[in-house]
């Protein structure tokens, strides 16, 4: 962020510059906003003194109204300021309160020649206090609007005539006339520094469905038309009237880090930088003393909401062509991130790091809500957003990231995130996540949104069957690497390594057999299957090659949207199982992911290591009389109430009906599987120690560390700890933990 981009005067100098340059501010966006421009009829008579008259004139001009936006910080819009201090009203005030003042001099004393010499805001505050004569005190102290806000200790408040009550009210109310002016500059991305008391010039602020994530929360907002100016942006025209306001949460330091990381990434594709029509631009940002905010163009839906609210049209060649073009556009946008040659600097190799439907926004060609085109998918443009996890590297360091230092979303995580903390992570990460989104988007196009999730209706002749959805198939095949069941697209075998789930492979065949799966769409599915969703990163195409392949698919539509009535040669008929009541009960018996599926940040190494230790603790400290022999279902599941399984929702546990403790040997096997492989000598030795400890807990305490030391064999590779040593260290930590637990048991 350049120093020239930081605004510390609430944007008033910029407002003055634009105003003097003949800038025309946007008209009122709707009826609610247009009320700001209404003028009180001159014929209205207000009883009481002239001070009461102008006090009453200010009140209806304050925004926002209580009914529209709950806030304690009201503000007087610039149009309201001009209305209260019009030529006519100022002349009336001069005659009543300052009859000796020259008319022209009096007007210049209030409005001056600009913000630096104006006292209009100070005078309105004094009118609000019904103390207009105090303006002479501010003139004698040479104070102007640019001097605001004033501290309570300022000398002007010690002057004769200023009571303590008046001074306190002035200091308390002064933010009312200091609502900032925001400039959505098309060349420079402005950043405003404000205090907590500064009122943000909003007319409405609506919560967004699904708008809260790991790093922040998003609202749909409407700014007052007097307090912002939006220039025309490349690829976007003039966004508005609604905007997306993102607030960063978590603790202060984390918010700061998240904010500056995302802003630094967005700057590369916003303002004067060459952006992309499928990458979200940043319009401006601001910070208060406690948190940070960003402003973006407003999107009607994210991709997940789009699937649910916009009907698919599998029989439409126009809809198919639109979908492939949008997917090609997303790939081109990602290509710009991966190789950003227009950025002046060494670190021009980026990785988005969190591509998922929630982070792909759908912008309609019609800006107004509720228009007839809202149900037409071809009227939307897909745009990649949320750059919080985006990182940039130099060409020499782009492949040097590690799994322990990246975040991910559980559903779309690539296999390399589960292959150990030092597993390399590079731009192929994005290729996997983009392939997952592509596959779900094709599923929506051919079968509708329900097929993506738990279950969907499928016509089989005159009958309609309820089949297991794509998410259900993946959950049923999950190997529960972290005890709970996930809907990711791969499994990890402790011996064979990662592999794409068989259900994903079957789903490709199932989609190819659909009546409306054209040859063009079949080529697209082949690209995803063979060159994007590959378990090993080195087997995936780079994004440049994917863009080339999609260019070929777009240029060769084969027979258009010709319906495929028979399965392709070489592919057998693929049957998707029925979704029955037994399926639902079985899914409900799983230990569900405890946090949000889509926005969960990758657990750190410490929390992973502690997972089985907690299971051992529960096992050793459970009350006597509870049998340690359980069926495989009892030892690996938590009983929960039935609930609909949708990604992005939190599964809330009910009262546990069975103890979900693993036996020691089961927990050891689970730890070995998670780490990728285990060496039989060390693991068998540790299991024997567990059995010995359960039978003779007192003798277990006499075990020396000599046995532990003999297990620590050095085996390094390129300066990194090997997988074998990580397994040994894992078992050592568990053993130490168990010894401490036995000591606790014997003391109590």
N, C-alpha and C positions, 0 to 999 in steps of 0.2 A: 504494500500500500504506500503510494507516494504521499509526501506531506501536502502537496497541492490538492489532494483528494479529500483531506480532512477539513471539516467545517466546524468551527467552534462558536460562531455567532448566530446559531440557529437558522442560518440560511437567509437572513434578512438582507445582507449585501447582495446576494445572488438575486433575490426577489427584486430589489431596486434596480439592478443592472438589466434584468429582463424587462422590467416595466418601462424603463427609459429607452430600451431598444425597440419598443413597439410590440412586445410580445403579447399575444392574445391568449388569455388563460382559457382552459376548457370550459364549456358551458356546464350548467348543472346537470348531473347525470340522471336524476330521477326526481320524482315529486318531492321526496323527502329532502333532497339536497336543495331543490329550488326554493324551499321555504326560507332558506337563508337570505335569498335575494328580495324577499317581500319587503315592502315599505309601509310603515304605519301611516295611515291617512292623516293629513294635516288637520283635518276637522276634529280629530279626537282630542278631547279636552281632559287633562289630568288635574284633579284637584290637588291643592297644596302649593308649596313653594316651588320655585324654579329648580331647586336642587332635587326635590322629589320627582319633578317631571323628568329630568334626565336620568336619574337613578332608575325610574320605571321604564325608560326608553332602552336602557342597556340590557335589562333582565331578559326580555324575550329574544334578544340576539345571541345569547350565550348558547354554545354548543358543547357537547351533544345534549340532546334532551334526555331527561330521566327515563322516558319510556323506550328510547331507542338504544341506549348504551349506558350501562351502569358504571359510573366513574365519579370520583370525588373531584377530579381535575377538569373543571369546565374551562372553556376558552372563548374569547371573543374573536370571531373571524375578521379578516382584513376588510371584508365588505361591511361588516357591522361597525368597525372602527370608522370607516369613511362615512357611513350613514350618520352616526352620532355626531361626528365633528364635520358636518357639511358646512359650506359657506354660510348658508342661512342660519344654521344653529349657532355657529361661532359668532356671527354678528349679534344674535340675540343675547348670547352670554356676555359679549363685550359691553353691550349697552347696560346690562343689569349689574355686572360685577366689576367691570373695568371701564367705566365711561371715559376716563381720561386717556386711554390707549388709542394710538393711531390705528385705524382699521387695517391697513396693509401690514404695519409692523406687528399687530396682534396676530394676524393670520400666520405670518412667517415665524413668530415665536412658537406657535403650536406645531405647524407642519414642517417648518424649515425648508432646506433645499434637498433633504434626503434623510436616510435613517440616522446618520451620524449627527445631524443638527436638529432632529425632530424631537418634540416633547408630546406628541399625540398620545402615546401609550401612557405616559405619566399622567397626563391630564384626564384621561378616561378613568384611570384608577382613582384620582381625586374626586371625580364625579361620582364614582361608585361609593366613595366614603362620605359623599355630600360635603366635601371640603375643597371646592374649586379654587378658593382664594389662596390656598397653599402653593399654587403654581409659582408664585413669586419667590418662595423659598428655594425652589429648585432652580429658578433662573439665577438667583444670587449665588448659588453654589456651582453654577455652570454644569448642571447635570442634564443629560439628554437620554433619549430612549436607549441609545447604545450603552449607557451606564448601568442599565438594569441587567440582572437583578441586584438590588442593594442589600447590604448586610444591616442588621438591626443596629449595629454600633456606628453607622455612618453619621457624620456631623449634622446632616440635614435634619435628622430626627431629634437632635438636641436643641434645635432652634426654638425660639419663643413662638408659641402658638401651636406647636405640635405636641399633643398629649401622648402619653404612653400608649393609650388605647388606639389612637390614630396610627401611630408608628407600627404597632403590632399588626393591625389590620392591613396596612399598606404592604408590609413584608409578606404577610400570609397570602394576600390576593394578587401579588404582582405577576405570578406565573399565568394568570388569566389572560394577559395581553401578550404573552411571549410564546404562543404556539408556533413551532418552527415552520419554515417553508422548505419543502423538499423539491429538489431539481433532479428529475430522472434524466440525467445527461446521457446522450448517445455516444459521447466520446470518452468521458471520464466518469468512473463509478464513484460517486460521492459517498463519504462516510461522515455522519453527524455525531458529535459528542454532546450528550444531553445529561441533565441531572434527573434524579428520580421524580422530582415534582413537576417536570415539564409536561404539560398536556400534549398528547399526540393528536393532531387535527383529524380525528376520525368522525364519520357520521354513522357508520355501522361496523359491527365486528361479529362475525358468525363463526361458531365452532364448525369444524370440518369433520365429517364422518371418516374415521380412520386417520385423522390428521396428527396423531401423537405417535412419535417413534422414540428410538433409543436416544437420539441426539437433540430432538427439538419437537416443537408443536407448531401447527400451521392453522391460521385463521383466514377466512375470506373477509376482506376489509374494503371499505369505501372511504377514501380521503376527501376532505372538504376541497372543493374545486378552487378556493382561494389560496390554498396552501400547498399546492404542488403543480409542477409543470413537467409534462412528459414529452420529450422530443421523439421524433420518428426514428425507430431503430431498424437496422438492417434485418431483413427476413421477418420482422414482426410488425412493421407499420407503427402505429401509435397504440400501445396496449391500454386497456382500461375499458370501462371505468372502474371495474373491480380488480383487486390485486391480492396476491397471496403474501401474508405476513408470517414469516418463520421466526419463532422465538427459541433460542437455545436454552435448554435447561441443564440440570445437574449442578455440581458445585461450581464456584466462581472460576477456578483455574481450568477445570475441564471445559466449561462453556467457552472460555477464552481460547483454548487450544482448538476446540472443534470449530469455532467461528473463524479464526484466522486461517486454519487449514482449508476450510471450504471456500472462504473468500479468495484466498490465493489461487485456488484452482479455477474458480469462476472468472477471475480477472483475465484469464487466458482466452476466454471465449465470449467476453462481454466488452462493451464500450468500443474503443477504437480498434481493439483486436478483431481479427477475422473470426467471427463466430460460425455457427452452423445452424441450419433451420431445424435440426433435430436435437440440438443441445439447448437447455434452458439458459437464458441470459439473466444476470443479476442487474437489477435496475438501480438500487441504492441500498445502503445499510446504515444502521445507527446503533448506538450503545447508550445505556444509562449506567448508573453507578453499580447496578447489580446484575445486568444481563445484556445480551446482544440480540439484534434483530436484522433480518434481511427482507427485502421486498422483491417479488418476482411477478411476472405476468400470471394472471389467474387462469387455471385450467378447469374445465368442466368436470373431468373425471381423472382418476388414475386408471391404469389398465385393468386392475381387478374390478373396479366399479364399472368400467366400460363393458367388461364381459357380462356383468349382471344386468345392466340397464339397457344396453343396445342389442337388439336381436341379431342373431347371425343370419346370413343369407348364403347357404352352401351352394345353391343352384344359380347364383349370380356370377357371371364371369367378371363383371365390374367390381364386385366385392373381392373376388380372388385376386384380381390385378392390383387392387388397392392394398390388400394385405401384404402381398409380396413386395410392392414398392415401399411400403412403410418399413418392412423388415430390412430392405436394402438401405433405406435411409438411416435406420438405427445403426447398421453396420458401418456406413460411411461416417456417421458421427463418432462412433467408437474408434474408427481408423484415425480420425483427427486427434483424438485423445492419445492414442498409442504413439503416433508420430506427429507431433505438433511443430512442424518446421517453421511456422510463422512466428513462433515465440523466440525472442532474442535471449538466448542463454543456453547453458549446457544441459540443464535438466528439462529436456523436451520429449521424454519418453514417459507417457502416463499410463496409469491403470485405474479404472473407475472403482472397482473393488466391491460394489454392492448393487449390481444390476438385478432387478426383480420387478414384478408388476407394480408394486407400490411406488417404485421410483421411476416409472415410465408414465408420463402425463399425457392426457388426451385433450388437445386443443381443438375446439370446433371452429369452422370457418365463419360461423355466425356468433357474434359477441353477445347477443341478447339471450337471456335464459328463456326456456320454454318455447323456442321456435320449432317449426315443423320438421326441420332437418336434424333434430336431436336424435332421432331413431335411425338415421342413415349413417352407417359406419364409414362410408366413403367421404363424409364431410369432416372427418377428424384427421388430425396430424399427431403422430406419436413423437414424444420428446423425452430424452433422457434427462433426469434431474437428480438431486441429492448427491452433491459432490463431497460429502463429509469424509468419506473414506478414500477419496481419490488421492493418489500420490504420484509424484513425478521424479524421474531419475535421469541420469545422463546415459548415453548409449553404452557406457562401460559398466554401469551399476544396475541396469534395468533388470537383470536376472539375479540380483543378489539379495532380494527380499526373502524373509523366512516366514513360515507359517505361524510362529509364535508372536509375530508383530503385526498381523493383519486381522481385521474383523471380518465377519461373514454373517449371512442370513442362513438359518438352518436348512430350509428347503432347497436353496439354490447353491449351497456351498460345493466347491469342487473337491475331489478326493484328496488333493494335496494338503488341505487343511487338517486332515486326520492322520497324517503320516509321520507325525513327530514334530516337535517344536522347531527343528533346524531344517525341515524340508523346504527346498527352494520354492518361492512363489513369484510368478512373473505375469506377463500380459496374457498368457494362456488361461489364467484364472477367469478373465472376462469372457473369453470364448466359450468356456463351459457354461457360465451363468446365462449368457445370451442364448445359447442353444436350448437351455431349459425353458426360457421364456418363449422362444420360437415354437417349441413343441406344444406348449400350452395354448399359444395363440392359434395354431393350426387346429388343435382340439376344439377350441371355441368355434372356429369357422365351420368345421364339419359336423360337430355334435352338439354345440351349445355349451353354456357356462357350467351346467350341472355336471357334465362329464369330467370336468377338470378336478372336481372335488370328491365328495363321498359316494354319490350314487346318481344314476341318471336313467331316464326312460328310453328304451330302444324298441322300435317297432319290429316285430318278427311275424310277418304275415298279418293276419287280422288281430293278433294279440300284441299287447305291449308288455314288455318285460322290464324289470328294474335290475340294472346291472351295476356291478361295482365300478366306481369311478376311478380315475387315474391315481388320485391321491390315496384312496383306500388300497389299491393294488400295491403301491409302494410301501405303505405302512405294514401290510401283512407280511411282506418279505424282508422287513428290516431285521438286521442281526443284532439290534439293541446293543450297539457298541458302548453306549453310556447308560446302560440299564433301561432307560426309557426308550420308547419307540419314536422314530423320526420318519418323515416322508421325503427324505433326500433321495437323490437319483442313483445312488451307488451303495455298495456294501464293501466292507474291508474284511478280508479273510486273513487270519493271523499268519498263514503260510503263503497263500497265493497273492496277497496284496489286494489292492482295490479293483473292483469290477463294476460295470454298469449292472443294475438290478435286472434280472430276467423279465420282470414285469414291464420295465421300460422298453426292452427289446420287443416283447409281445405287443406293446402298445403301438410301436411303429408299424408292425404288420397289420394290426387292427385298423389303424387309420388308412393304410393303403388299400384296404378292402372296402372302404366306404364308397357308396354309389357315386358321390360327387368328388372323389379324389382323382383329379385329372392327372395326366402324365406330367404336366408342369409342376403340380404340387408334389407328385411322387419324386421328381428330381430334387425338390427342396427338402423333402423328408430324408432322402439319401444323403444330402449334404450334412444335415444335422446329425444323423446317425453315424456316418462313417468318418466325419472330419471335425465334429464339434464336441459331441458327447463321447469322448474317449477318455478312459480312466487315466492314462498316462499323458501328462501335458505335452510331451514331445511328439505325440501322435496326432495332435490337433493342428488344424490349419491356422496359420497366422491370419489376422484380420484382413490384411491386404488380399490374401488368396480367397478368403470368404467373399469379399466384395467383388472380386473378379468372377467367381462362380455364380454369384447372384446376378451379375450383369448378364451372364450367359443365359441364365434361367429366364430373366425378363425379356431378353431378345429372342428367345426361342420358346414361345408358348405352346409348341407342339400343335395339338388339335384344339387349342383354346381350353374351354372348361368341359371338354367332352367327358361324359360320365363313364366311369369304369364299372361295368356290370359284373365282371368276373375278376377274381384275384389274379395278380400278375403271375407269370410262369415262375416256377421254383418256390413259390410261397404257399404253404399249407393254410388251410382255413384256421383262423385263430378265434377261439371262443373266449369271451370274457365271462367269468363266473357271475351267477346271480347274486344280488344283494338280498340276503334273507335276514330274518330276525336273529338267527344264530351268528351271522356275520356281525350284526350290530352289537350283540352281547360280547362277542369275542373282542371287538375293537374297544368296547368300554372297559374291558378287563385289563387293557394295557396300562402301564405306567406312562402317563402322558407327559410331554415336555412341560416343565414347570413354568417356562416363560414364553413370551410371544414367539411364535414360530418364525415369523418373517424378519423381525427387527432385532433378534437376539444377537448381542455381540459375542464373539468367540470367547469361551471361558479361558481364563488364564491358566498357566501350568499348575499353580498352587491349588486352585480349586479342583482340578482334575485329580491331582494326587491325593487330595483329602477325601474324595468321593468314597473309595472303598474303605478308608480308615473309619469313616462314620458308620458304614455298614458293619465292620468288625466290632466297633464300639457297641452298637445296638445288639449285635449277636451275643457278646460276652456279658452285657449288663442286663439282658432280659430276665424277667422274674423266673424262678424255678417252676417247673411243671409244664412249661411250653416246649413242645417237642421240636427238636431241630430237624426232624425228618418230615419233609413236606414234598408234595408233588411238584413237578416242574412248574406248573402254573402258579402255585402258591408262593414259590420262592423267587419268582421273577416279576410279580405283578402287584399292583395296588388296586384294590377294589374301589371303583368310583361310580357315581351315579351316571346314568346314560346322558349323553350330551351330543349335540351336533358337532362334528369335527370340521372346523373351518380354519384355514391358516390365517394368522393375524389375530386370532382370538385367544384369550387366556383360559386354559382349562382349569376350572376351580375344583379342588378336591373336596369331597364330602368326608364324613366320618369314616375312618379306616375300619374295615371289617375284618381284615387279616393282617398279621404282621409281615411286612414285605422284606424280611431279613434273608440275605443269602447265607448259605452255609459257608464256612471258611474256604473249603476247596472250590466252591462255585465262584466265590468272590476272587480267589486267586486266578482262576481261569479267565474271569472277566477282565482282570487287570492285565493278564498276559495278552489277551486278544486286543485290548485297546492299544497297547504299545506296539502292536504289529507282529511280534514274534517273541518266543520265549525259549530259553535254553533249558533242556530237560534236567541237567544236573542241578542247577541252582533252584529251579522251581520245585523239583521233587524234594530237595533238601529242606526247602522252606515249608512245604506241605507236611513233611514228617515232624518239623518243629511245631507246627500248629496242632497236629494230632497229639503230640507229646504234651503240649501245654494244656490241652483240654482235659487230659486224663490226670496230669500231675502239675497243677498250677504252681504249687510252692517250689517244686524243683526247677521249674522253668526260670525262676528268678536268679538261679545260680549260674545260668549260662554266661559264659564270658564273651568278650568281643573278639577273641582270637578267631572264632569261626567266621565272624563277620569280615574280619580283615582278610582272611584267606580267599574270600569271594571277590575281592576288588582287584580284578585283573585289568591291566591297562590294554586298551585296544583303540587307538585313535585313527582317524582318517581325515586328512587335510585339516588337522587342528580341531576337529569337532568330536564331541562325545559320540561313540558308536551306539547303535541300537542295543547291542548286547549290554553295554555298561548302563544304559538307561534302565533296562529291565532289572539289572542287579541293584541299582540305586533305589529303584522303586520298591523292591522286595525288602531291602534293608530298612527303608523308612517305615514300612508296614510292621516289620518285626520290632523295631524300637517302640512304635506306638502300642503294640500289643503288650510289651513288657510293662509299660507304664499303666496300662489298663489292669493288668493282673495285680500290680501293687495296690491300686485303688480298691480292687475287689477284696484283697486280703485285709486291708485296713478297716473296711466296713463290714 
